[in-house]
Structure formats: C-alpha cells, structure tokens
Amino acid sequence: MTPELMAAGAKALAEHRSKTGSVIVGEEVYFGQGVALYVDEITVSFDGFRALNKLSLTIDVGELRCIIGPNGAGKTTMMDIITGKTRPDSGKVFFGSNIDLLRLSEPQIAQAGVGRKFQKPTVYEQLSVFENLELALKADRRVRAALFHRLNGEQMDRIGEVLALIHLQDQAQRTAGLLSHGQKQWLEIGMLLAQDPKLLLLDEPVAGMNDVEANEMGAIFRQLVADGMAVLLISADLEELVGLSDTIRVILRGRLSGDFDPDVVTRDQLGAAMTGAAADEGTLR
C-alpha cells in the first residue's frame, strides 16, 4: 500500500465518520481500501543480528498469502512484530487503514481481530471439542459473569458454524485429547475463528498431517478467504504450500523475494532462492 493509498484511506475514513457520526477506534478495523495488513520497511535487530531488514508486505482482504523460508530466515520474528510480541527498531505495521499495530499491546491486537496459531496445537485436551470452542468465544471473562454464563442462541449457532467449517461436527462431544494431530490443528483454528478475527497468522499449520488431513485443511483455508478473511501462512516446506495460493514468497535473511508461481517453480529453483543464490527469472512475476 503506497503513501497515496494510505492518504486515500484516511480521506475515505473521514468521509465515513462524517456520514455515520461514528468514530472507528480500537477494535473496529476499517477495510475501505481493501487492504487487511500493511507492513512497511520493518527492521529489527537482536544483539547486533538483523532479524528483519526493511521487510515490506501487503495482504488484501480475502487473500491467502504464503511465505516460505528456512529456519532463522525471519518468519517467526515477522509474526511476532505483527502480533505485538516484539517491537521493531523502525517501520510501520497497519491493520486495515486505521489501526497502528505498533501502538497496541498483544491483547489489544488480538481483540482488534488478529488471530495467531503457533505450530504446535494448544487445545484444552481434557475438555470436549465443543467446550474448547465455548471457552474461545468472545465473552465477559470476569469471575461472576463466568460462573453464571449460559450460551445464547447466537453463540450456539456460531459454534455450529465453526464445527462445520473445521469438519468436526461429528466430534463435538469427543475429548480433545483423543483427536488426531490434524484434528487438533483444525480445532485450534476453530478456537481462533470463534473469536471472529479478520486476519489469521498461521505457523506451519499442516506440518505432521497426513494427505487427507492436509487436503481438508486446504479446504478450510479456501473457505476462509472466500468469506473475506485475510490469511498469512508461513512454512519451511514447499509441499505444504502447493495448491493453497497462487503465489509464494521466500523470506531469507529478513527480506522477502518477489512472487513465485508454485505451479511453475521447481524445488531446485526455490532452494536456490532460499539459500540466497540467483533464481531463474522466469519463475518470478
């Protein structure tokens, strides 16, 4: 997103406020320019090591963006910056046109609509699938409210929708600890979806899955973007990304490459990009 688009977004936001009388702040993100995430020249160093080097990235509403890179390339640091776990030395990170993520804490970023899934699934294994989703719903978590909480019709419908999306309708009452690895990954994504995020950050979500589970996960991603969600997926394995996105970008030494076409690029060419060697220009666009 260029400075011109940012200015246009600010103008459109002002017009929206003047027409509706509302002020969009905090948790209410504005996607009037069609951009879900705007990362501009982020740089961060740890003890003299530059983990990210003027990294820039844009993800549109309803887009699945895939990024691949070896260990130590900067993938996790990039996610940490977006979610507020790490603060950069310089650069900008905007969620939509109006939310400066660098001014928010981790909980505030999550409340604004940014969900993050780590590589290892973290579900409440002693509870049922349904109970995991119930706990994940946005609700008043103060002690008194929690003690007397009862699901209303809208919340029940939301859990039903999520169960259908993550292909666990017939497992709703099953103890989460008895699910397969892939099903636990689906459940954790469902727990994020129960919080109504607008942007999902996923760290190797299909790692360790069999082919059937990975294909089901791909179907979940495609449905999410079809519904208008923005998804950022990172991985160290090309096979995990083929068929998920029209383009793949490589991150190496804290910087991003141009777009690779996953249907054309070969493993050798991608490997060359991931080790810093010159890639065949015909695979970039």
C-alpha positions in Angstrom: 0.0 0.0 0.0 1.6 3.2 -1.2 1.5 6.6 0.7 -1.1 7.7 -1.8 -3.3 4.8 -0.9 -2.8 5.5 2.8 -3.9 9.1 2.2 -6.9 7.9 0.2 -7.8 5.6 3.0 -7.6 8.3 5.6 -9.8 10.5 3.4 -12.4 7.7 2.9 -12.3 7.1 6.7 -13.0 10.7 7.4 -15.9 10.7 5.0 -17.3 7.6 6.6 -17.2 9.2 10.0 -18.9 12.4 8.8 -21.7 10.4 7.3 -22.3 7.9 10.1 -21.3 10.1 13.1 -19.2 7.2 14.4 -15.6 7.1 15.3 -13.7 4.0 14.3 -11.2 3.2 17.0 -9.5 0.3 18.7 -11.3 -2.9 17.9 -13.2 -1.7 14.9 -10.9 -2.0 11.9 -11.6 -0.2 8.6 -11.0 -2.1 5.3 -12.2 0.6 2.9 -9.1 0.3 0.7 -9.3 -3.5 0.6 -6.0 -3.9 2.5 -6.0 -6.1 5.6 -2.4 -5.8 6.6 0.3 -3.3 5.6 3.9 -3.8 6.7 6.3 -1.2 5.6 10.1 -1.5 5.9 10.2 -3.2 9.2 13.7 -3.6 10.7 14.6 -5.3 13.9 17.9 -6.4 15.4 18.8 -8.7 18.3 22.3 -8.2 19.8 23.6 -6.9 16.5 21.9 -9.5 14.4 19.4 -8.0 11.9 16.5 -10.4 12.0 14.3 -8.3 9.7 15.8 -5.9 7.1 13.4 -3.3 5.8 10.8 -6.0 5.2 7.6 -4.9 3.5 4.4 -6.9 2.9 0.8 -6.2 1.9 -2.1 -8.7 2.4 -5.5 -7.9 0.9 -8.9 -8.7 2.4 -9.8 -12.2 1.1 -6.3 -13.1 0.3 -4.2 -16.1 1.3 -0.5 -15.1 1.3 2.1 -17.9 1.6 5.7 -17.3 2.7 8.4 -19.9 2.8 11.8 -19.8 4.3 14.5 -21.8 6.2 15.0 -21.8 9.9 16.4 -18.4 11.1 15.1 -16.5 8.0 12.9 -14.2 10.0 9.5 -15.9 9.7 8.7 -16.1 13.4 10.1 -12.6 14.0 7.8 -11.2 11.3 4.8 -12.8 13.1 6.0 -11.5 16.4 6.1 -8.0 15.1 2.6 -8.2 13.7 1.1 -9.5 16.9 2.9 -7.2 19.3 5.2 -9.7 20.9 8.3 -7.9 19.5 8.8 -4.2 18.8 10.7 -3.2 15.7 13.6 -0.7 15.5 11.8 1.1 12.6 9.0 0.7 10.1 5.2 0.7 10.1 2.5 -2.0 10.6 -1.2 -1.2 10.0 -4.2 -3.4 10.3 -6.7 -2.1 7.8 -6.4 1.7 7.2 -6.8 2.9 10.7 -5.2 0.6 13.3 -1.5 1.2 14.0 -0.5 -2.2 15.5 2.8 -0.8 16.8 0.8 1.3 19.3 -1.1 -1.7 20.7 -0.3 -4.5 23.2 -0.6 -8.2 22.4 -4.1 -8.5 23.9 -5.3 -5.3 22.2 -4.1 -6.7 18.8 -6.0 -9.9 19.4 -9.1 -8.0 20.4 -8.8 -5.9 17.2 -9.2 -9.0 15.1 -5.7 -10.5 14.5 -5.5 -14.2 15.4 -2.3 -16.2 15.5 -1.8 -20.0 15.5 1.5 -21.5 16.5 3.0 -24.6 15.0 2.2 -26.9 18.0 -1.6 -27.1 18.6 -2.6 -25.8 22.0 -6.0 -27.0 22.9 -7.6 -28.0 26.3 -7.1 -31.8 25.9 -9.2 -32.7 28.9 -12.3 -30.8 27.6 -14.5 -31.7 24.7 -14.3 -30.2 21.3 -17.5 -28.2 22.0 -16.2 -27.0 25.3 -12.9 -25.8 23.7 -14.9 -23.7 21.2 -17.2 -22.4 24.0 -14.2 -21.2 26.0 -12.8 -19.4 22.9 -15.9 -17.4 22.3 -15.7 -13.6 22.9 -17.4 -13.1 26.3 -17.2 -11.4 29.6 -14.5 -13.4 31.5 -14.9 -11.8 34.9 -15.5 -14.3 37.7 -19.2 -13.6 38.4 -20.1 -13.5 34.7 -18.2 -16.7 34.0 -20.0 -18.5 36.9 -23.4 -17.7 35.6 -22.7 -17.8 31.9 -25.1 -19.6 29.6 -24.8 -19.9 25.9 -27.4 -17.9 23.9 -28.8 -18.9 20.6 -26.4 -16.7 18.6 -23.4 -18.3 20.4 -24.7 -21.8 19.8 -25.2 -21.0 16.1 -21.6 -19.7 15.9 -20.2 -22.8 17.5 -22.2 -24.9 15.0 -20.9 -22.8 12.1 -17.3 -23.3 13.3 -17.7 -27.0 13.8 -19.0 -27.4 10.3 -16.1 -25.3 8.8 -13.4 -27.3 10.6 -15.0 -30.7 9.8 -15.6 -31.7 13.4 -19.4 -31.7 13.7 -19.4 -35.5 14.5 -16.6 -35.0 17.1 -18.2 -32.2 19.1 -18.6 -34.2 22.3 -15.3 -36.1 21.9 -12.5 -35.3 24.4 -10.0 -33.1 22.5 -7.0 -35.2 23.8 -8.3 -38.1 21.8 -8.3 -36.3 18.4 -5.6 -36.9 15.8 -2.8 -34.4 15.3 -4.6 -33.0 12.3 -7.9 -32.7 14.0 -6.3 -30.8 16.9 -4.9 -28.4 14.4 -8.4 -27.9 13.0 -9.8 -27.4 16.5 -7.2 -24.7 17.3 -8.1 -22.8 14.1 -11.7 -23.2 15.1 -10.9 -21.7 18.5 -9.4 -18.7 16.7 -12.4 -18.4 14.4 -14.8 -18.4 17.4 -13.2 -15.0 18.3 -14.2 -13.5 14.9 -10.8 -12.5 13.6 -10.3 -10.6 10.4 -6.7 -11.7 9.9 -5.2 -15.1 10.6 -1.5 -15.8 11.0 -0.7 -19.5 10.8 2.7 -21.1 11.5 3.1 -24.4 9.6 -0.5 -25.4 10.2 -0.3 -28.6 8.1 3.0 -29.9 9.5 2.7 -33.5 10.6 -0.6 -34.1 8.9 -1.4 -37.0 6.5 -2.5 -36.2 3.0 -6.2 -36.4 3.8 -5.9 -34.1 6.8 -3.8 -31.6 4.8 -6.3 -31.6 2.0 -9.1 -30.9 4.5 -7.0 -28.0 5.9 -6.6 -26.6 2.5 -10.4 -26.7 2.0 -10.8 -24.7 5.3 -8.3 -22.1 4.1 -10.1 -21.7 0.8 -13.4 -21.2 2.5 -12.0 -18.6 4.9 -10.6 -16.4 2.1 -13.8 -16.9 0.1 -15.6 -15.4 3.1 -13.4 -12.4 3.0 -10.8 -13.3 5.7 -7.1 -12.5 5.1 -4.7 -15.3 5.9 -0.9 -15.3 6.2 0.7 -18.7 6.2 4.4 -19.4 6.8 6.2 -22.7 6.2 9.6 -24.3 5.6 8.2 -26.9 3.2 7.1 -26.2 -0.4 4.8 -29.2 -0.5 2.7 -27.7 2.3 2.0 -24.6 0.2 1.3 -26.0 -3.3 -2.3 -25.7 -4.2 -3.1 -23.2 -1.4 -2.0 -19.9 -3.0 -1.4 -18.5 -6.5 1.9 -17.1 -5.4 4.6 -17.9 -2.8 7.3 -15.5 -1.5 10.6 -16.5 0.0 11.9 -14.9 3.2 15.7 -15.0 3.6 17.9 -13.0 6.0 14.9 -10.9 7.0 13.9 -9.8 3.5 11.2 -11.0 1.1 11.6 -12.1 -2.6 9.3 -11.4 -5.4 6.3 -13.7 -6.1 7.0 -17.3 -7.2 4.3 -19.3 -9.1 4.0 -22.6 -7.2 2.8 -24.4 -10.3 6.0 -23.5 -12.2 8.8 -23.1 -9.8 10.9 -26.2 -9.2 12.3 -27.4 -5.8 15.8 -26.6 -7.1 14.9 -23.1 -8.1 13.1 -22.5 -4.8 16.1 -24.0 -2.9 18.4 -21.5 -4.7 16.2 -18.6 -3.6 16.1 -20.0 0.0 19.9 -20.2 0.1 20.4 -16.7 -1.5 21.6 -18.0 -4.9 20.2 -16.4 -8.1 16.8 -17.9 -9.1 15.6 -18.4 -12.6 13.9 -15.1 -13.5 11.3 -17.0 -15.4 9.8 -18.2 -12.2 9.3 -14.7 -10.8 6.5 -12.4 -11.6 
